[in-house]
């Protein structure tokens, strides 16, 4: 009976500490992407029949987080174009990922970056991030619609502060010189981002 009571007390205390950590917000400061809890998917119209969908796996976002004044935060995102994953079903015939990431007609193996220029708070947990997107060596404005999902002063499993965001947006790819097969393949590329971020000094090793 004593053992059962002690176990129940331990479970209660651990749950209480976890809930307390979850309700305390993460502090401000520099953060980076947690790659195991983040995704970057993109899609475009394909012949009017479906939306072809793929993703990038090599995404590194750096955020200088200002929780008391989010509009003062800054964001830098770097994407490796060769990290594109299309799940092409016949890789033994065509290395489609390498073509999309490296061919001059597509992403040309040139770094993709997004640098924030202005952040607007539009609601209790929503905002827009205006910035400059560089792709294929060309730079043009782009905007993200962002939802702040919340933060924790200490994640119950990782033991460090964490913050989470969802973001969506779209670009007209022809503005960056990526005009292959338009209009058969849509000019508008839509993307959806999910990310959890940890302090910039955290080691994943």
Secondary structure, DSSP 4 states (H G I P E B T S, - for coil): -HHHHHHHHHHHHHHHHHHHHHHSPPPSEEEEE-GGG-EEEEEEEETTTEEEEEEES-EEEEEEE-TTSGGG-EEEEEE-GGGEE---TTTTT--HHHHHHH-TTTTTT--EEEEEEEEEE-SSSEEEEEEEEEETTEEEEEEEEEEEEEEESS-TTT-S-EEEEEEEEEEEGGGGT--TTTTTEEEEEEEEEEEEEEETT----
